[in-house]
Structures are given as C-alpha cells and as structure tokens.
Amino acid sequence: MSEYKKIGVWQTAFLGDAVLTLPLLKALKTRYPDAEIHFYVRNGFQSLFEGQPEITAVHGFAKRGAQKSLNAAVRLGREIGQEGFDLWISAHKSLRSAMVSGATGIKRRIGYNKPWFNTFAYTETVDRRFDELEEVERLFQLLEPLGISTPAPKTKLILSDEARQAADTFWQANCGDKPVLGIHPGSTWPTKCWPVEYFSEIISKATWDGAQVLLFAGPDEKEVAEQVLAGAVLATDAEVTNLAGELSLPELAAYLSKLDGYLTNDSGPMHLAWAQDVPLVALFGPTVKQLGFFPRGDNSTVLETPLECRPCGLHGPKKCPKGHHDCMRALTPDMVWTELRTKLSL
C-alpha cells in the first residue's frame, strides 16, 4: 500500500460538517503518521482547528467571497496541484468543490460518486450510502479505497492554549459554585430555532432552581439573545451573562467545554459541544436524528417530536411549509427542563 506524504482533505460546507470530519482526519494520521495533512475549510473556520494535532495546516476557502466564482475555483485547484500533494480527499459534493479537485491534477483523488459530475473530477469515487449510515460513517466511505474502515476512532476537538486560557480566566472571575448552563438560541436556519419565549422560560427555571446561565449567540444573533433575556423572569439572585457576539469561534468552543449543561438548536455550536463531551440537549424540529448529523456520545440527548411532515428538508426551510412549526412548539419547556436538570444535577 502506498505511503502518502502530503494529504489534502477538502470540507468547505458548514461548521458542523467540518467538525464531523475530525474522525476521518484522525484515522488518516493513524494510518499515515509521517504524512502532512492539510485541512481545507470554509474561510473563517481556520482558527478553530489550529490546535488539532492530526492537522499540519488549515486553509480557508472564501466560497462566499473572493473565491466565489468557478474560475477562481479552477485557479485555486491549479495552485494546490503545484504544492506536492499525493493524495486528495473531498468530503464536499458541490460543483465548485469538484472543479477544485479536478484542477489539482493530483494523482489520486477520492470523492463521492454523486452528483454525476464527480465522475470527471476524481480518480476514484465511492457511494455515500446516505440512507444507511450516519454522517461520520458516510465520511469513512472515502477512506475505504485506502483500506481504512469503521469503526471511526473517538475524536475530541482540541483547541489552542489561548482559547482555553480565555475560558479559564472568565470562569475564575465569573463562575462560582453553581452549575453553569449554556444556552444558544440561534441557528442559520430559522425553522431550526426553538421559540424565543421557550428559551426565556428555560432561563427562568434555571435561575430559580439554582443554576448560573451563560447566553451565547453569534454577532448576527444579538437581537434574538436580547429578546430571550428580556422575556425571562429571573430569580432574585440570578446570575445570567449575555455573551452574544463577544467570543471568537475558538473562544466559544472553549467556553462550551467548561459547561455543566448546554441547550442548543440543531446548529454548528451543537457540534462544538458534543465533540468535547459536553452534556447537552439538542432540539431537532425540521431535521431528524435519522439524517445522521446529530450530536454523538453518551452525554448528548436529542429531543424531537414525531410528526408526519418531518423532516421537511436536509437543513430546514426558512418558513414552516405547514404554517404551524409544531415540530418545535410541541417540545415544551417543561420537557426540555426535565432533561437539563438531570445533566446539571439539580
């Protein structure tokens, strides 16, 4: 079997997709310990993976910016092809990703056999087996031509020392003896979001039952976080900190790693949590666990309600096609708090 020296792994989809690729990277490093492994992700995600020991370097692809055009993808592929890679693995199925891969001219290129144009971009293709496998195992189909098979190794997200220190400093200054609950009410997809007033009720229940609450949100989710906090009825000694828009991606992951419990929609930060064994409750509405992108591990609990209309898409539409959003509204705050209290040992 060939001993590769420089391997490129391409996964420029969403944040959660990149995190789900970590077991594949670990398996590659185990099989080829002397190889350089370069990880290509969506621009802006690089800093999250810079502490990962399996990765030699992380590269950003500006798919929504300067490298958006197909011509730019071809140019990038040609540049990559001059950097000495002897193995290329693409976990992304877009036309742009196929054009990058084909343009590299790397001798061995492995990708999925669908869509149809992948046949022309890769030297070998594999069946993703979407309806049979979970996403981590689907990714491992890309390794079968290399003689690497499941089970996938247990892999943990490893962060930079700077991110860890930032979290430690915050905890020392702001967190005492109370269990700490993290809440993240946002998502890229509107129908994946639990109702704002439900999140408010959880904060109320948490503070009255003796938990400290940290409210997380990205820069474009600040308004939602403010609405959640405004709707909460807090205990007199409540400790609630709104961290919306204040943390870098590595800092967010580091803060999540220290939580006693975490409540989240089906979102990118959910993956940052389970990849660090954080006790969490994830709320699935338009998506379902069976799609394979759920939080893994014994500390993860997925709550969902059975409805004939679920799932209504791989990601969830902007608006509920039925107009009722019952997939999320049927998950009541009482149901969710029952699960969270157990994780917080309250």
Long-range contacts (C-beta under 8 A, 24 or more apart in sequence): 1-146, 1-147, 2-86, 2-87, 2-108, 3-32, 3-34, 3-35, 4-32, 4-35, 4-86, 4-87, 5-34, 5-35, 5-36, 5-84, 5-86, 6-35, 6-36, 6-38, 6-83, 6-84, 6-85, 6-86, 6-87, 7-32, 7-35, 7-36, 7-37, 7-38, 7-85, 7-86, 7-87, 7-88, 7-89, 8-38, 8-40, 8-80, 8-85, 8-87, 8-88, 8-89, 8-104, 8-106, 9-37, 9-38, 9-39, 9-40, 9-89, 9-90, 9-91, 10-40, 10-88, 10-89, 10-90, 10-91, 10-92, 10-97, 10-100, 10-101, 11-39, 11-40, 11-41, 11-90, 11-91, 11-92, 12-40, 12-41, 12-42, 12-61, 12-63, 12-92, 12-97, 13-42, 13-91, 13-92, 14-42, 14-188, 14-268, 15-42, 15-45, 15-48, 15-249, 15-268, 15-269, 15-271, 15-272, 16-267, 16-268, 16-270, 16-271, 16-293, 17-91, 17-92, 17-135, 18-42, 18-45, 18-48, 18-49, 19-157, 19-268, 19-271, 19-272, 19-275, 20-135, 20-136, 20-139, 20-271, 20-293, 21-91, 21-139, 22-52, 22-54, 22-155, 22-157, 22-275, 23-136, 23-139, 23-140, 23-152, 23-153, 23-154, 23-155, 24-89, 24-91, 24-136, 24-139, 24-140, 24-142, 24-143, 24-152, 25-52, 25-54, 25-55, 25-155, 26-54, 26-153, 26-155, 27-140, 27-143, 27-148, 27-152, 27-153, 28-54, 28-89, 28-143, 28-148, 29-53, 29-54, 30-153, 31-146, 31-147, 31-148, 35-87, 38-85, 43-67, 44-249, 45-249, 47-160, 47-248, 47-249, 47-250, 48-157, 48-159, 48-249, 48-250, 48-253, 48-272, 50-160, 50-250, 51-158, 51-159, 51-160, 51-161, 51-163, 51-250, 52-157, 52-158, 53-158, 61-100, 63-96, 70-95, 70-96, 70-99, 73-97, 73-99, 73-100, 73-103, 74-99, 74-100, 74-103, 75-103, 76-100, 76-103, 77-101, 77-102, 77-103, 77-104, 78-103, 78-104, 78-105, 80-104, 80-106, 81-105, 81-106, 89-142, 89-143, 90-121, 90-122, 90-142, 91-139, 91-142, 93-118, 93-128, 98-122, 110-142, 110-145, 110-146, 111-142, 112-141, 112-142, 130-292, 133-292, 134-292, 134-294, 134-296, 135-292, 135-293, 136-296, 137-292, 138-292, 155-275, 156-275, 156-276, 156-277, 157-253, 157-272, 157-275, 157-276, 159-250, 159-253, 159-254, 159-257, 160-250, 162-250, 163-248, 163-250, 163-251, 163-253, 163-254, 164-254, 164-257, 166-251, 166-254, 167-251, 167-254, 167-255, 167-257, 167-258, 168-258, 170-255, 171-258, 174-241, 175-212, 175-258, 176-212, 176-239, 178-210, 178-211, 178-212, 178-239, 179-210, 179-211, 179-212, 179-260, 179-261, 179-344, 179-345, 179-346, 180-211, 180-212, 180-213, 180-214, 180-258, 180-259, 180-260, 180-261, 181-206, 181-211, 181-212, 181-213, 181-214, 181-259, 181-260, 181-261, 181-262, 181-263, 181-340, 181-344, 182-213, 182-214, 182-215, 182-216, 182-255, 182-256, 182-259, 182-261, 182-262, 182-263, 182-273, 183-213, 183-214, 183-215, 183-216, 183-228, 183-262, 183-263, 183-264, 184-215, 184-216, 184-217, 184-262, 184-263, 184-264, 184-265, 184-267, 184-269, 184-270, 185-215, 185-217, 185-221, 185-224, 185-225, 185-228, 185-265, 186-217, 186-218, 186-221, 186-224, 186-225, 186-265, 186-267, 187-265, 187-266, 187-267, 188-267, 188-268, 188-315, 189-286, 189-315, 189-316, 189-317, 189-318, 190-316, 190-318, 190-319, 191-285, 191-286, 191-312, 191-316, 191-317, 191-318, 191-319, 191-320, 191-325, 191-327, 191-328, 192-265, 192-266, 192-267, 192-285, 192-286, 192-287, 192-315, 192-316, 193-224, 193-265, 193-328, 194-265, 194-283, 194-285, 194-328, 194-331, 195-325, 195-328, 195-329, 196-224, 196-227, 196-228, 196-231, 197-231, 198-331, 198-332, 198-333, 198-336, 199-228, 199-231, 199-263, 200-227, 200-228, 200-229, 200-230, 200-231, 200-232, 201-231, 201-232, 201-333, 202-263, 202-333, 202-336, 202-337, 202-340, 203-228, 203-229, 203-232, 203-234, 203-240, 204-232, 204-233, 204-234, 205-333, 205-337, 206-337, 206-340, 206-344, 207-232, 207-234, 207-235, 207-237, 207-238, 207-239, 207-240, 208-235, 209-341, 209-346, 210-346, 211-260, 211-261, 211-344, 211-346, 212-239, 212-240, 212-241, 213-238, 213-239, 213-240, 213-241, 214-240, 214-241, 214-243, 214-255, 214-259, 215-240, 215-241, 215-242, 215-243, 215-244, 216-243, 216-244, 216-247, 216-252, 216-255, 216-256, 216-269, 217-243, 217-244, 217-245, 218-244, 218-245, 219-244, 219-245, 221-245, 260-343, 260-344, 260-345, 261-340, 261-343, 261-344, 263-336, 263-340, 266-293, 266-294, 266-316, 270-295, 271-295, 274-299, 274-300, 279-343, 279-344, 280-343, 281-336, 281-339, 281-340, 281-343, 283-328, 283-331, 283-336, 284-327, 285-310, 285-316, 285-325, 285-327, 285-328, 285-331, 286-310, 286-311, 286-312, 286-313, 286-315, 286-316, 286-317, 286-320, 286-327, 287-311, 287-313, 287-314, 287-315, 287-316, 299-343, 301-339, 301-343, 303-331, 303-335, 303-336, 303-339, 304-331, 305-330, 305-331
